[in-house]
C-alpha cells in the first residue's frame, strides 16, 4: 500500500472488501464441497489465504482463496483415502497446502514463474471445460438427494454410475431445493445486471433456500435425529487456529504430483487474472513478488487448516468492479469473512447440500468460457486437439494429470511445426534485383542463392539435409562453383545444425564449390566461433549482418561475382547503378 493511503482509498477498499466477502462465503463452502472436505476449511482459506496473499502480493485487485479448479485437483489428490478415513484425509489436505506453498516459494526464489507462459491457452481452456463437467458430475448425488456410493479409489464416472443405480430413490425435496436455487440465482443475476446491484445473488439464493428448508422443517432433525434433506453440518464459530499436521511420510510421494499440478495451475490462474486486470488499470505488476505471495499464502494456510487456494477470477473481477483501490480490499474481505464465521457459523447446519449443489451447477457452467472455447476450437486443428485431449484427460484420467498431458501434447504437436525449415531459391535479375526465383525464370548459370528461414535445431535436421543434398546435386549437375547461403532469417542454431553445416562446407570445398554464408547474426556467429570454424573457414566467406542499410547478402553476391570475374549476372553486360561510386549494387527484394 502507498504511504499516502487515506480515507478516500479506505472507503473504496472497505466497500469492495464487503462485496467480495458476500460472494466468498457461499463460494468457500461450495469449493470445500468440491474438494470433498469440511466446509469450514474453505471458509478458513477465504480468511487466511486471502489475507496473506493480499498483504504480500503485487496486484491491487487480485483476490486469493479457494477456487473451483484447485478444489477439483484437491479432490482428486485425496481420492486414495476411503470416505470413512476423513481425519487422515484432512491431515493430508493441510500437508498438501504446505507442499504447494513450498513449491511456489521455490519457483519465486529461483524466478521460474515465467515457465507458466509455456502452458498453452488451449490447455487451460480444455482443463476448465473438463473441470466444469467434473464439478457437475460430482454434485449429482447431492442435487437429487441420492446416497453417494463407491470409494475414493474408484473413477468418478464409476462412482456416479454406482450412485445412480444403487443410491436409492430420488429425494424430491432435495431436487426441488436444488432446482429452485438455480432458478433464483439466474433470476437475481438478471436483476443485478439490469439495475447494477451488488453481486450477491449466490449468497442471497443460498440464504433463501436455507430459510425455506428450515421453515418447512426439511433441514431440522426429527426425533430420530434425521432430516429430510442432507445438510452441510455444523461449522464451528471459531477462527482458524495454528495446527501442525499429523502426517505419514508416504503421503508426500502420494501427493507430490498433485502438489506440483496445483502449484503451477495456481500460479497460472493468479498471474493470468492479475495481468488481465492490470491491463485495464495500467498497474505495473511485480510478477516474482506475486509468485512469492501465492506461496506464502498456501504455506501459511497449510498451518491454519485451510484449503489450498489461488487467484479467483470471480472475486477479483468483483473486487475491481466494486472500486477497490489497493490490496487492502483483500484484507477487509478476509476480516469480514472472519467476523461472519464467528457470528453466524452455527447457522450453516441449516444449509441443504442440494442448495449448494445448485450453486455448484451454476459455477460449473460459468467456469467454462464458452466464447473462448468456441474461438480456440475454430482457430486451428492444433488448438482444437489440445482442448479436446486436455478435457478428455480431465474427465477420464485425472484432473491434475490432464494439465501435464496437455502441456506434453502441446510440445509434441509444436515441435514438428517449429521444425519446418523453409528454403527458397533467389536470383539476380539483369536489372540488379535480387528476388525469389519464379518457375518461369531461366535457369541460373553462374551462382546459386538459397535463403533459409526457420529454427535451426535438431528437429529441422531432416529438412536441412534435404536442402543441402539439393544444393550439392545442382552444383554437380549444372557445374556451378559458387553458392550464397543466406541465413539472416534463421534462429537458434544448435550443435546438430552446426555439425551438419561443417560437413556440408567441407564436402563442398572438396568438390571445388565455394559456399558463402550471408546474413550471419550474433547467435549464429557465436556458434561458429565456439566451434572454431575460423581455423579452417576463410573470413571472406562469412558475411555478417551488421546493419540494415548495407545488406550482407548484397555484399556476398557482389563478392561471388568478383570471384567469377563478372559484373553482371546471366547476361554478362554491365549496368550503371552507383552506390558510393561503386558499380554493381544489387537490390534485395
Buried (B, 14 or more C-beta within 10 A) or exposed (E): BEEEEEEEBBEBBBBBBBBBBBBBBBBBBBBBBBBBBBBBBBBBBBBBBBBBBBBBBBBBBBBBBBBBBBBBBBBBBBBBBEEEEBEBBBBBBBBBBBBBBBBBBBBBEEEBBEEBEEBBBBBBBBBBBBBBBBBBBBBBBBBBBBEBBBBBEBBBEEBBBBBBEEBEEEBEBBBBBBBBBBEBBEEBBEEBEEEEEBBBBBBBBBBBBBEBBBEEEBBBEEEEEEBBBBBBEBBEBEBBEEBEBEBEEEBBEBBBBBBBBBBBBBBBBBBBBBBBBBEEEEEEBEBBBBBBBBBBBBBBBBBBBBBBBBBBBBBBBBBBBBEBBBBBBBBBBBBBBBEBBEEEBEBBBBBBBBBBBBBBBBBBEBBBBEEBBEEBBEEEEBBBBBBBBBBBBBBEBBBBBBBBBBBEBBEEBBBEEBBEBEBEBBBBBEEBEBBEBEEEEEEBEBBBBBBBBBBBBBBBBEBBEEBBEBBBEBBEEEEBBBBBBBBBEBBEBBEBBBEBBBEBBEEBBEEEBBBBBBBBBEEBBEBBEEBEBEEEBEEEBBBBBEEEEEBBBBBBBBBBBEBEEBBBBBEEEEBEEEEEEEBBBBBBE
